[in-house]
Amino acid sequence: MSTTQVATAEKRRILVTSALPYANGSIHLGHLLEHIQTDIWTRFQRMRGHECYSVCADDAHGTPVMLKAQELGITPEQMVAKTREEHHQDLLDFHVDYNNYYVTHSEENKTLCELVYNNLNDAGYISKRVISQLYDPEKEMFLPDRFIKGDCPSCGAENQNGDNCDVCSATYSPTEVKNPRSVVSGATPVLRDSEHYFFDLPKFEDMLKSWIRSGAIQNEMANKLEEWFEQGLQQWDISRDAPYFGFEIPNAPGKFFYVWVDAPVGYMASFKHFCDANGIDDAPFWAKDTDTELYHFIGKDITYFHCLFWPAMLEGAGFRKPTGVNIHGFVTVNGAKMSKSSGTFIKARTYLEHLNPEYLRYYFASKLNDSVTDIDLNFEDFVQKVNSDLVGKVVNIASRCAGFITKRFDGKLSDNIENPELLATFQKASEGIAQHIEARHYHKAVRDIMALADQANQYIDAQAPWVTIKDEAKQAFTHDVCSLGIHLFRILMVYLTPVMPKLSEQAQAFLNDSFNWDSAQEVKLGHSINKFKALLQRVEMDKVNAIIEDSKESLAPATKPAKEAKKKASTPALETQSGTPLEQDPIAETISFEDFAKVDLRVARIAKAEHVEKADKLLRLELDLGGETKQVFAGIKSAYQPEELEGKLTVMVANLAPRKMRFGMSEGMVLAAGPGGSDLFILEPHDGAQPGMKVK
């Protein structure tokens, strides 16, 4: 049976881009925020049935790439090719699904840069004039601002950047720096004249003022850009002198396009490369007066280039302006800027060596909105949110219901819906969640999804299928309850698919199904499902600690042996002991079999778990032994949230003498491994074990 599907909007044609990672460093968490934000939005659009393409590329050109390649003893082309491959693999491993991930050092980009420039030049927007710049006499090259250091002309602070002071925040021209030196060679730079090419940005002021107030960017960023208009727009220097790694300007030997000219044109080139390979016409996506949509996702630090220079270049060259530029903030870690010395400047590959990438996708989604506010990755919150929301709520629904369907009802869902009202609540949430994702209010979408997950778990708790399954008269009811649980889990996974595509693939395999957005409106009665397998594992703090440790910049003296210099993983709140678990806690003295036989170990289902008021370490558990219930106070609060435990099987000491505590009577003990704190792991029997079974 299938309910009436909710009609989606008329099919749209959309092109989406992310800012281009620079080709002289690795992908890190700051980059990932943007790529994940972009990927969620584009996956959602495709699920809705729209024609949505997403492209990106490595930003290959400029002096830093040229100098880095020289340092490595390879050509810039070789370095760029290697870095692009690394970047692309990192993004693929975070399940970021671009239609094309290209590079700006390409024939397509060279052709398009020349086309844009020639159109601007023909329209009278390009001019030339001689300027004076600092020149490194040893390296025989003009120096970009970032390659000049010296004393601040305002406060006198030493070793400041060539264009701004970190001490007094003054901004200035590199030619104003006192005691300047070249970062490249250490030589004292000299002033030299050179003819440069300029783009006449001020001619586009009225158009830009109108565009930034059209809804294309957030109001807070439009307000910020107004400051540039108040200062007065300046002509933009678009040329650089040889030696320079980039594209030579047409009919201008020794003059090259500044990297910020060819980088955004790289969006056009990457899409053209994809379209040419797939028989798609890319022209409508860049033409004026078209019904296609163009969106850029960028960080707030490059707003100036994307919201002033880029739309002005497009307008002047005869192309359409972006429909929207979606601007986000930075990533902080534990409330501070990412730091190499503290281990919080984390590369994508370092994270991947320890944790599931979808945990980070989910966490970022739970924080992301349409503002430029910075996103804080708080590790304790990260661990708690993943374990509570994903493991304890969403996946828990399937794990609590699937076993009954498989073992008792031949793996088939019921032909009946036990609670139509609850099902309708889940289905009606579709458009609200869709609107949140469309508007980039991912945090609201996640909030609504988890509220639904709470309702599903409360329903299962109230119906207690692990109790009703024992009553022969309630077999059909139990079948209905567990089937509805699976239906609700399925809907939640539809909604989570843009955020967690790999988890969704696993869920679809388990459900013997495939999803689009309208799948939430379908109800598959009598449908066969496959045997449930664990979909996610809890995040343990030692994994996070290992990421931090592996990310730390080595501060040990070079003469120290590597073994001495490397410290064990830790956070300020958690020190990790050295040695194996067996070394830390040796095996106890030998006992006789008769002594062991006195301990009655039983499989128990955690029917209920809750916090204990005024108890720092305890959770109160109600353990179902298949006909008898025991109350146990367990010291596992540091490792588990109550909602993670309910419905799970564990092992308990069933014949331990009751112990009176100030919170009540504890009638046994659950078994757990680990040194303590968050490193505690309750024992969980495999599928097939039943409450009351003896462990021997």
N, C-alpha and C positions, 0 to 999 in steps of 0.2 A: 504494500500500500504506500502511496505517496501523497502527501498533502500538497495543496496548491503552492507552487513556487513563487517567491517574491520576485517580481520583475526588477531587473537592474536597469540602470539608466541606459540611454542610447549609446551604442558602441562608440568609444572614443579612440583617437589615434594619438599616442603619447610617446615622447622621447624624453628620457631622464638621464642625467649625468651626475657623477660625483667629481669633486675636485681631484686633480691629478697628483698622485704621490710623486715626490721628487726622487730622481733616480740616483741619489747618493747616500741613501740610508734605508734602514729596514722599516717595515710596517710595524707600528706600535698601537697601543690602546687608543690613543687620540685619533689616529686614522680610522680605527675600526668603528668608533662611534658613528662616523659619517657613513661608512660603507654599509654598516648594519642598518642604520636609519633608512638609507636609500633602498636597500634590498627588501626590507619589510614593505615599503610603500609600493615598489614595483611588483613584488609577488602578489600583493593584495589586488592590484589593478588587473593582473593577468587572471587571478581567480575569479574576478568579477566579469571576465569575458572581454575585456578591452584589449585592443592592439597596443601593447606597451613594450617599448624597447629601452634597454638601459646599456650605456656604454661608459667606458673609462679608459685610461691609458697612463703610462708612465710619462712624467714631465722630464724630458731628456736633456734639454739644452741649458746653456749658461756657463759662467766662469767656474762655479764650484764643481760641476761635473768634469769640466776640462782639467782642473787642477787635481782632483781626486784621482782621475785616470792616470795622470802623469806620475803621481805618487805611487800608484800600484804598478806602474810600468806596463800598462796596457793602453789600447786606444779607447777613446770615449765610446765608440760604437760597441766595443767588446764589453765594457763595463755596463753600459745601458742594457744590452741584451741579457746579461747575467742578472742584473737587478730586476728587470722586468719579469723574468721567469720566477725569481724568488717572490716578488710582490704578488704575482698572479696566483702562485700556489698557496700562499698564505690566505689570500682572499677566498680561494676555492675551498680551503679546509675550514673556513668559517662559514661555508655554505652561501657565500655571496655570489649571486648568479647573474653576471653581466652577459649580455648577448655578445659583447666584444670587449676584450681588454687588450689595448693596442699600445703604441708608443708614439710620442710626438716626432721622433726622428724617422719620418716615413715619407715616401714619395707623395702620398695623398695629402699630407699636411703641407709639404713644400708647395705643391700646386695650389692648394686652397689659400695659403698665406699670400702667395703672389697675386692670386685673384682678388683677395680682400684689399691688399695694398694698392694694386693698380686701380681698382674701383674708387678707393678713397683719393688716390692721387689725381685721377681723371676728374673727380668732382671738386677738386681744389682744396681738399682737407689736409694735404701734406705740404710742409714747408721745410726749408733748410736754413741753418745758421751756425756760425762758429761759436763754440763754447770752450772754456778753460776747465781742465780736469787734472786731478792728481795722477801722476804717471810713475810707475816703478822702473827706474833706469836699469836695474839689474835683470828683471824678468822681461823688460821691454813690452810692457802692457799697461793700459789704463786700468785703474783700480776701482771696482765697485765700492760703494759706501761701506759694505760689511767687511771689506778687506783693508780697511784703514783703522788704525788705533792711534790714540793720542790723548792729550790733556783737554778737558772740557773748557771751551772758551768762556763759559759762564761762571763756573765755580772753581775751576782749576783742578778738579779730580783727575787723577792719572789713569791711564789705560782704559779709556772710554771708547765706545764705538764711534765710527766716522760720521754718524748722523744724529745720535742722541746720547744723553748722559744718564746712566743708571742711578747716579747719586742725587742730582738735582732735577732730573726729568726734563732738562732743556733739550730742544731740538735745534739743529743748525746744519749748515752746509759743510761738507768734508773739507772744503778749502779754508774754513774758519778754525779747524782743529789746531791746537798748539802742539808743537813738537810731534808732528805726525810721523808714523812709520808704516811701512807695508807689512801686512800680516803674512804675505806670501814669501817675502825674502828678508824682511827686517830692515831693508834699505829706507832711507829718507826719500819720500816721493817728491817729485818736482811738478810744477804746473806746465801743462802743454796745451796748445790749442788744437781743436779738431772740429771738423764740420759734422753736425748731427742732423738727423731727420726728426721732425716733430709732427704729431697729430693734433689738429686744432680742436681740442676738446671743448673750449668755451663756446664754440658755435652750436653746441648741442645742449646748452644749459636749459633752455625752456622745455625741450623735449624730455630731458632727464628729470626735471622737477615734476613734470606731469606723470611720467612713468613710475617714479618711486612712490607716488601717492595714488597709484591706480589699484593698489592691492597686490602688486607683484612681489612686494617684500613686506616684512613685519613693520608695524608702525614704529617700534622702538629703534629699528635700524634706519628707517626713513628719517626719523628725527636726528639721528647721528649724522646722516649724510647731508642734512641741511647745513651743518657746520662747515662743510667743504664749500657750499655755495656762498656762505657768508664771508669766507676767507677769499673767495674768488677762484674760479677754476683756472688752471694754468695749462698751457700747451704741454703735451706729453711727449717726452723724449723716447722715441721708439727704436733708436739705433744704438749699436755698440760697435766698437772698433776691433779689428783683428789684433791679436789672436783671440778667437771666440768660437765656441762650439755651438753652431746654430745654422740657420739658413741665411744665405747672402741676399741682401736686398736687390731687387732687379735694377740693373743698370747703375749699380753703385759698388764697384769693386772695393773689397776690404771693409765694407759696412754690412753688419748683420742685424737681423731682427732681434730686438730685446726679447728675452724669454717670455715676458708677459704678453707679447703679441701672438706668438705661435702656440702658447699653452692653451688658451681657450679655443683657438681655431682647431686645436687637437680634438675637441669634442666633435666637430664637424668631420674631421678626418677619420676618427675611429668609427663613426657611424657610416661614413661612406665606404670604408673598408668592409664592414659587415654587409651593407646593402649590395655592394658589387658582387660579393660572394654568394648572396642569397636571392638575387633577382628582384630586389626591392628598389623602388624609386625614392631616393632620399630628398629630392628637391622640395616636395610639399612641406617637409618638416622645418625648412629654413626660409620658405617663401612668405612674403607679406600677404595679408588678407587670405589666410588659410584656416581651416578648422582643426588643424593639428595643434597639439599642445607641447610646449617645451619647458622643462623644469631643470634647474640646477640645484644640487645640494652642496653647500659649502660651509666652511667654518667662518666665524665672525672676523678673523684676522685678514681675510682676503675679500672682504665686502667691497672695498674701494675699487678693486680691479673688476669685479663681476657686476657691480651695480652702477658704475660710472663709465669706465673705459670700454668694457665689453658691449653693453647695449648701444653706446655711441658708435663704436666701430661697425656693429651690425647695421645700424640705421644708415650710416654714411655709405656703406658698401652695398646697400640695396637688399639686405636680408631682414627677416623678422626679428623682433626683440623677444626675450624669454617671456613665457606666460607667468612664470614665477621663479624667484630665487629663494630657496628655503635655507635659512641661515641658522646654524646651531652654535652652542657654546663649546668650551673646552672640557676635557676630562681632568678632574682632580682625583687623587687617591687618598683616602682617609683624611679628606678635608684640605689637602695641600697639593701644590704643583707636583707633577711627576718628577722624581729625583733618581738619578743613577746610584748615588751613594747609599740611599735608603732602600733601594731595590724596588721602587715603585714606578720607575721608567721601564715599563714592561713591553717587550716585543711580542708580536703575535705568535711567533714560533715558540717562544718560551712558555707562553700560556698553553699552547696546544700540546706541549710535551707533558702536561700535568692534568689538564682538565678538559671536559667536554665543551666545545665551542658554543653549544646552544645554551649553556648556563649563562654565558656573557651576553648572548643575544637577548635572552629573556630579561636579564637584569637591566640592560640598557633600555629595553622597551618599557620596562616598568617605571623608568625615570624620564623618558623622553617626552617632550611636548613641542609646541611650535614656537617657543621663545628662544632667546640666545643665552639663557641662564646656563652656567656651567653644570655639568653632570658629575656628581661625586660617586666614585666607586669606593664604598666603605666595605672592607672585607668581611667584617662580622655581619653586617647587614646582608651582604651578598650570600654568604653561607646560609644564614637563617632564611632568607627569602627563597632561595632555590630549594632547600630541604623542605620548608613548610608548604610553599605554593605548589611546586611541581611534583615532588615526591609524596608529600603528605596529603595533598588535596587532589590534584588532577589524576596522576597515575594511580593513586590509592583507590579511586573509584573502580577502575578496571580490575585491579588486583583483588578487590574484595568481592567482585561479582563473577569474574570470568571462570574461576575454578568450579563453581556450582554449575554453570552452564555446560562446561566441558564434561564434567564427571557425572552429573546427574541427569542432564537433559540432551545428551548426544551432540553437544556443541551447537545447538540451534536455539535461536531466540524465540520467545513466546509469540503467539499470534494475537496477543492482547496487550493493550496499554493500561497498566494498573492505575496510573495517575495522569490523565490527559491534561489537567490544569498545569502540572509541573512541566510537562513536556512543552506545552504551549508557551510557558514563560521563557524557556530556553530558546525556542524558535523565534519568538517576538524580539529577543535581544539582538537579532542579527543586524537590523538596520542601524540601531544605535551604535553598536560596535563598529560597523562599517563607516559610519559618519566620523567616529573618533579617529580611525586609521586614516581616512581620507584627509582629515584636517591635521594630521600628524600629532594628534593627542594620544599617543600610544599608551601613556600612563593611564588614561581613562579607560581605554579598551581593556588593558590588563586588569584594572580594578574591577570592571564589570564581569570579566571572564572568571576571576577568582571568587566574586560574590556568587556567581552561578555554581561554581565548584563547591562552595560551602553549602548551598542548598541541596546539592546532590548528595553530599556526605551526610547531611542531617537527615535526609529522607532515608538513606540506607541504615543509619543508626536507629531511626525510629522503627523501621520494619524488621531489623535484626534477622536477616536471612540465615545466619549461622545458628539461630535458635529455631526458626520455623522449619528448617530443613529436616529437623529431627521428628517433626509431626507429620505422619503419613497423610493426614487430612489437609495439610497445608502445602503440599508439593506444588500444585498449580500456582498458588499465591507466591511461593518462593521463586518459581520460574518467572512469573510476571515482574516481581520486584527486581531480580537480578538482570532481567532483560532491559527493564527501564533504565537501570544503572548503566548498562552498556550503551543504550541510546543516548543518554545524557553525556557520557564520556565522549562518544563520537561527535556530538555537536561541539563540545568544548575543543576537541582537536581540530575541527574545521576552523573555528575561530582563531586557534593558535598556529595554524599552518604558516602564515606569512612570517611569524616570529620564530617558529621552531620547525623548519621544513623537514629535518631529518627525523625528529621525533614523530612528526606527522606521517612520514613514510612508514615507520615502524608500526604506528597505530593502524594505518591502512592495511598493512600486511596482516596484522592480527585480526582486524575486522573483515578481511576479505572484501575490500572496498576501495574506491578511489574518490577523491574529493574535488569539488569546486565550491565557490562560496554558497551557492544555492543548495548544496548537499545538506546544509543544516535544516532545511525544510522537509527533507525526505525522512520517512520512517520505514525501515526495512523489517517488516514483521516476518517471523519464521526464517530469518536469514541465518545461514551457517557462518560461524566464526571459527578461527583457528585457535590452537592452544596458546594461552597467554604466556609470554616470556617477559622477564623484567625489562622495563623500558629505560629506566634511569637509575643511577646509583646516587646515594647521598654524597654531598660534598663534605670532605673532612678537612679540618683546618690545617692539617699537616701538608696537604696538597697546596694550599694557598701559601703556606710558609716556604715551601720548596720553590714556588714561583718567585717569591720575593728574594730568596737567597740566590737563586740562579740569575736574577736580574741585577744584583748589586755590582756596582763598579768596584773593581779590585783596588783597595786602598793599602794593601800590604806591601812592604818593601820588596823590590824585585829579588833581593838576595834570599828571602825566606823560601823554604820549600813549599810547593803548591799545597801539600797536605796540611801544613801548618797554617797557611794563609786562609784556607777555606773554612768557614764557620758552619756550624750546624744551623738548620732552618729555625727561625724564631720570629716572633713578633713581640712587642713590648708586653703583651698580656700573656704570652705563652712561650715558655722555654722548653725546647725539646732535648731530652736526655740522649747521651751518646750510647752506643751499643745496641745489640739486637734485643727484642723483647725477652728472649731467653736469658741473655746476659744480665738484663735489668732485674728480672724476676726468676731466679733459678727454680728448677723442679723441687718440690717439697720431698720430705722423707717418704720412703716406701710404706704403703699400707697393705693389709691383707685384703683378699677378695671379699671376705666376710664383712670387713669394715665398709667397703664400697657398697656392698649389697644392701646395707641398711638405708642408703640414700634412695628415696623414691623420686625419680625424675619423670616428669610428665609433660606431654605437649599440651599447651594451653593457648586459647585464643584471647587476645586482649579485647574484651568486650567494651571497656570504657577506660579512658585515661584522662586525668585532670590534674591541674596544679594544686598544690597543698598550700593553703594560706599561711604565711609567715615561715615557710620552709624553703631554705635556699637551694637544697639539693634534691628534694623528694618530689616524685610524682605518685599519685594514688592510682593504682591499677585494679580493675576488676577482671579477674582471670577466669574464663569459662573452661571448665575441665570436661565438658560434655555431659552435663547432668548435675554438676556442682560448681558453685562459684566461690572463689576465694579472693579476699582483699589483700593486696600486697603494697607496701610503701617501698618504692625502689629509688635508689640514689642516682638517677640517670637524667635528672633535669638539665644538666649542663650539656647533654648530647642530643636530647630529643625534645621536640614539641609534642604535646599530647595528641594533636590531630594526626601526627605521623604514625602513631602507634596503633590507633584503634583499627581493629579488624585483622591485625597481623597475628601470625602464629609465633610462639616462642616456647622456651623450655623453662620449667620452674621446679624448684625443690618443693614437692607437695607435702612431705611429711615432716617438715621443720616445725619444731614446737612454736606455737603462736607467741608473738612478742608484743607486749602492750607498750605502745608509744603514746606520746601526748597528743598525737593526731588521731589515734585510733588503734585498733588491733591489726598487726601485720601477720598474715597467715601463711607465709612462705617466702620464697626468694626466686627472682628471675635470674637466669644466667646471662652474663655478659663478659666480654673480653676487652682488654685495653687497660692502659695505665690510669685513666681517669680524665676528668675534665670533659672536653669535647671528644676525646679519644676513647669512647666507650661504644661497644657494638653488641647489642643483644643478639642472642642466638636465634636464628630463624630456620625451622625445619623446611625441607624441600616440599614441593607439591606432592600431595598424597597423604601426608601426615594429617591426623585428625585429633581434635581436642580429647584428652583423656588417655591417648596412647602412651604406653610406658617407654621411656628411653633406656636402653640397656646395651 
